[in-house]
Amino acid sequence: MDNFDFHFIAIGGVGQSALAKILLQLGYKVSGSDIQNSKYTKLTEDLGAKIYIGHKKENIKGHPCVVISSAIKEDNPELIEAKNLGLKIMHRSDCLKFISEKFPTFIGFAGTHGKTTTSGLMSFIMDKMGENPSYAIGGIIPKLNINANASLDSKYFIAELDESDGTIEKYHPNLFLINNLEEDHLDHYENGLVDILATFEKTVKNMSGDDKLFLNLDNIGCNIFKSQIEFKNIITYAIDSKADYTVKNIKFDELNSVFDVYKKDVFLGKIKLIVPGLHNICNALAVISVLDTLGYNFEDYSKYFEEFSGMGRRFQIVAYNKTKNIKIVDDYAHHPSEIKSTLNAVQKSSRRKVVIFQPHRYTRLKGLWNDFLSAFYNIDKLFVLDVFSAGDEKDEEFNSKNFAHDIKQNNVDAEYIEGDIKTAAKTITPELKKNDLVLTLGAGDVTKIGEVINDLLSK
């Protein structure tokens, strides 16, 4: 009988597969199951994992440690079997913690938003510098075309640390960067920002006196957090506030930016980005503050920022119709602040701006209703799709139809579109005009609608 070190339930998820890949690269024996094959199951299978399609108790071979995520239900047959056999059951956050302890320096990126981009950018830059970093990121890094990698020779382990279920308090990062702290995941944090700040404080208390905490002082939540905690090694960065690392002389064109970087009023050098928006300048500055603190020279890494094309599903151009000159961009933005940042990034475009928004979770839409109503500005048309529930119960009051109705009162040309992605695409496509810029926003399956629309435009 095979005897595996780890068994992943739902190994095909982007997070689970990343951890499985790292363990395989570190020499562990891994098995896993999922309801269907995918590029992620193939990825782990190619590295030596035993993959089972379908969840069955017979998939548990030997005495592995069973790794689950918060999405795994108690009635999962493999989870039941693991409990019956008395096997060790590990949440994916504990698995990430286990992996992080294998490396000399653990660099964690967190915050309500921006953590995928900053952790991915950090991994990309260090890889380009030949530093051979190990990393686990919640999205695909373009050009590297992977979201996780590991080597026993790595000095640094870089990870995106998720706060959604409170498990972030388990980690012990040596360098901990917080992009921002805002209300979100209100299904878990009943008291909103108060609970979020308390959870992050527990993470900081895990850190030693030699560890370093990085905070974005342009964010109100980070400023509140800074005033509440007792920690000696705090390093700050900001665009509009006084901080240790700042930028000046920002120049934009439609999708690019150039700016000067300063450390306590000392000019470090110039950076060019090919990803749009002020928020990406802030993301770059965050990574620069970490790189500089680690002792790298600006000249050693600055040239690689221009090669970074963003993370998958972060302002990703998914389609371009040459005949009608319609560009379709997909973005994971599903929180009001993320939506504002994405829309701000396209304000210099002369194209008509059409937004297709799919709210993600009824609890988030309800808890941040007024914030969502004020998030859409300077756009020409808004299509609101049905809520992607992600397991939430349907809400008869706080739903997409009522949201489209209410946001019209803010002088937004909004229209509710009922039905699945293909149905919505058929309704929207005839309303598109030549030279449009179409933005698809949300964390659900709205990411698929751009290609469907492009196919319809091509007919």
N, C-alpha and C positions, 0 to 999 in steps of 0.2 A: 504493500500500500504506500502511495506517495505520502510524504510527510512534509508539509509546507510550514515555513516560518510565519507567514501572514496570509490571510484570506480576506479579500475585499468584497463586501456586498455592494453591488452597483459600481463596479470597477470602471465602467464606461463614462462616468462623470468626469468633468474637466479637473475637479479637485482631487477626487479619488485616484484617477489615473496618474496624476502628477506624483502623488506620494508613492504609488506602486512602482512607477518608473524609477524613482530615486532609490527605493529599497532594492530593486533588481540591480541597479548600477553599483550599489554598495555590497552586493554579493548575497543577498537574502533570496530564499525561495518563496515565490509568490503565486497564489492562485486567486481567482476572482470570478464573479458572476455578474451578468446583466441581462435585461430582458431582450436585448438585440445586439447584433454586432455593430460596431462603429469604428471610426478612425482611431478612437482612443483605446478600444479593446484590442484592435490590431497592433497599435503601438506597443502595448504591454506584452502582447503575445509574441511579437517579433523579438522582444528582449528576453523571452524565456518563460513568461507567465503561462500558467494553465488556465484557459478561459472556458467557462461554462455559460451556455445561453439558457436563460430561465433560472428562476430561484427555486432550488430544491434542497432538502436536507442532505441528500446524498452528495451534494457538492462539497461538503465539509469532509476533508480527508486528513487523517492523522490528528494532530493536536495544535493547529495553528492559532496564532493570535488573530481574532476576527475584528476587522476594521469597518466601522459603520459611520455614516453621517447622520445629521439631525433629521434627514428626510426618510430614513429607514423606519418603518412602522413596527410595532411590537409583534404583529402577526406574521412577519416575514419568516418563512419556514427555516431559513438558514440561521437566523437569529435565535429562533426557538431551539433549534438543534444545538447551537453553540452553548446556550444556557443549560440545556439538559446534560450536555457532556462536561459542564463545568469549565469551559474554555475561557481564556482571558478575552474580554471584549473591550476594544479600544475605540473611543471616538476619534474621528479623523484629526481633531485638534491635538489629542494626546499623541497620535502618530507623528504629527508635524513637530511636536515638542521633542519626541524621542529622536527624530532625525536631526533637529537643530543642535542637539547636545553632542553630535558626532564631529562638530567642526569648532575650530578655535574661536571664531568670531561670528556671532549671529546678528544679522542686520534685519530688523523688522520694520515694515511700512504699514501704517494704519490710518484710519480716519473714515469719516462718513463717505467720502468719495475721493478719488485720485490715487488710491493705494495700488490699484492694478497698473496704472501708467507709471507711477514713480518706481515701484519695485521692478517693473519690466524694463524701464529706462536704465535703472542702476545695473541690472543684470546685463543688458545690451552693451552698455559702455565698458563695463569691466571685462566682458568677453572680448570686445574689440581691442582692448588694451593688452590682451593675452594673459589676464590674471586668473583664468580658469575658475570662475566662481561656480558654486553650486547654488541652485535656486528652485523655488516653487512659487509659481505665479498663477493667478486666476484668469489668465488669458494668453493667447498665442502671441509670441514676440515675432513680428514680421522680420524677414531676412534670416533670423535664426530658425523660424518656423516651428518652435517648440515652446512649451510653457514650464518645463522642468528639466533639470539636468543635475548630475552629481558626480563627484570624483573624490576618492579618499584623499587625494592630494590637495584638495581645495582648502584655502585658508578661510574663505568667507562663505557663509550660507545666507542667502538673501531670500526673504519670504514676505508675501502679502499676508497680513494678519487680519482675519475677519472678526468683526465685532458683533455681527448680527444676532448671535445666540449667547453672547456673554463669555464664550470660551477663550477669548483673548486674554483673560486674566491668568491663564495657565502658563503663559510664556515668560522666558527670562532673556530678553534681547540685550545684547551688549550696546548696540546703537539702535534707538527706537525713534522713528520719525512719525509724527502725527500731522497729517495734511490739514485736517479740519475736524471739528466736533460739532455736530448738529443733530437735531431730532430726526430719528429714523428708526425703523424696526420697532414700531410702537406695539406690535404684538408681543414683544419680549420686554421692552423697556416701558413699563406702564406709566412711569413718572417722567418720561421723555428725557431731556438733556440731563436732568439731575441724576438719573440712574446711569446714563452713559458715562458721565464724568466719574461717578463712583467706580464703575467697572474699569475704566482706564487708570484710575488711581491705584487699583489693586495691581495692575500690570507694572506700573512704575515702582511700586513697593517691592516687586520681585528683583529689581535691578540693584546692582552693587554700587558702591560709591565711585568706582572708576568708570562705570558705564555712562553713556551720554544720551540725552533726550533732546530731540529736535522739534521745534514748534513753529507753526506758521502764524505770525502775529497779525496778519491781515484778517484772520478768522476770529470772530467774537468768542466762540466756544473755547478755542485754544488760549485766548487771553484769560478767560475765567479760570480755566484749568491751571494755568501758570500761577495765578494768584492763590489757588487753593492747596497746591502741593508743596512739599518740602523736598527739594532735590537740588543738589549743588551744581551739577554739570548740565545746564540747559543752554542749548545753542538755538538761536532764532534766525528766521529768514522772513522776508516780506517784500512786497512791491510798493505798497502804499504806506507802510508804517516803518518806524525806526527799528532796525534789527541788526544782527551781526552780519548777515548777508543780504544785500539789496541789489536792485538793478536800476539803471538810468538809461536815458536816450533810446527808448523803445521806438522802433519803426516797423510799421506793418505794411504788407500789401495784401492781396486777397486771401492768401492761404499761408504766407510765410511771415517770419518776424526776425528782427535783428536787435540785439540789446547789449549793453555793457554791464558787467558784473563787478560788484564791489564787496570787499570784506572790510568792514569798519572804516569806510571811506578810502580804502586803498584799492586802486583799480587792478582787477585780476586779468581782465581781457574781454573779448567780444565773443558772443555766441550767436549762431544762426540756427533757426528751427524751420523745418518744413511742415510742421503741424500747426494749425491755426489757433489763435485765441490767447487771451491773457492768462487763462488757467494753465495752459501748457508752458508759458514762461515761468509761472509759479512752480509747476512740476519740475522743470529743468533746474530752477534755483534750489529746490529742495535737494535734488540729487547732487548738485555742485557742493552744497554745504556739507554733505556727508563725505564726498570724495576729498574735499579740501581738509576736512577734519582727520581723515585717514592718512593724510600726508602726501597725496598725489599732487604733482605739479599741474597747473591749469593747462599748460601746453600739451601735456600727455593725454588729456581726455577731451579738450574742448572741440577738436575737429570732428569727433564722432557724433556729436549732437545733431549735426546737419544730416547724418545718415539715418536717423531714427524717424520712421514713418508712422509712429504711433502704434498702439496695441490693437489687436483684433477687436472689432466692434467699438472702437473709440475713433469717431470721425473717419470711418473707413469707407472709401469710395467703392461701392459694390456694383455699380452699373453706369454706363454712359451711352446714351442713344445719340449717335452722330447725326442722324437725319434731322431730328428735332432739337439737337443740342441740349438735351435734358440730362443733368447729372444727378445721380441718386446716391446719397450718403447715409450710412447707417451708424447710429451711435447708441451706446448702452444707457444713456442718460435716463434715469427713472426716478430721480429725486429732484425737487424744484430747483435746488442750487445747481445741479448738474445740467438741467435743461437751460437755465439762464446762461451758464458758461458756454454751452454749445451754440446757443442762438447769438450770443455776443460775438462768438468767433466768426460768424458769417455776416456781420452787419456791414462790412465794407464791400460785400458782393453786390453787384448791380442787378443780379438775377431776381426774378420773382421767387419768393421763398414759400414753399409749400411744406407744411409739417404734418406727418402722420404719427400720431401719439397713441401708444397703447399703455394705459395705466397698469402698473404691476402691483398686485395685491389690493384687495378691498380695504384692508386695515391701513395701508399706507395712504391710499387715496382719501379715506375718511379723516385720518389723523392730521394730514397736511393739506386739507381741502383748500383753504384760503391761500396757502403758499403756492399750490398748483395754479390757482386762478390768476395769480399775478406773475407766473413764470413765463408766460408766452407773450412776447412783445415784439413789435417791429417785424411781424410776419404778415404775409398776404392771405394765407389760407391755412386753417387747421382742421384736419380730419381726426376725429376721436374714435378709436376702435374699442370694442368690448374689453373689459378688464381681463387681464391675464391673472387668474385667481391664485396660482401657485399654492393651492390647497386651502385658501381662505373660503369661508362660506359666503355665498352671494349676498349682497347688501341691496335692498330694494330702494334705499334712499341715496346712498353715496355710490353712484355707479356712473358709467360713461355717458349715458343719455342725459342724466341730470347735470353732469359736469359740462357737457357741450352747451346745454341751455344756459347755465349760470355764467359761463365765460363769455357768452355773447353780450352779456350786460357790461363787460369790460371793453366793448367795441372790438372784439376779436371775431373775425369771420370764421365761425366754427360750425362744423357739421358732424353729427353722430353717424357712424357707419356700422350697421349691424351685420353680424355674421362672421364666418371664419376668414382666414387670410386670403384665400382665393376669391371668395365672394366680395370681400372688401376691395381687393385689387381691381376687379371688374367694374366696380362702382366708381373708383377714384380715377382710373386711367383716362377715361374720356374727358375728365375735367382738367387734365394737365395741358399746359401750353408750351409753345416753343421757347427755349432758353430757360426753362424752370430749373431751380435748385430744389430737389426733393430731399427732405430730412426725415428718416424713420427713427423714432425715439422710443426706447423702452427696453426692459430686461427680459421680455417674453419672446414669443415667436414672431413678433413684428419684424425681427431681423430677416425673415424669409420674404417679406412682401416686396422688397426692392427688385429682386430677380424676377418675381412673378410679373410685376409691372413692366419691367424691361422687356420681357417676352411678349407681353401684350402690345407694347409700343412698336415692336418689330414686325408685327403681323400686318 
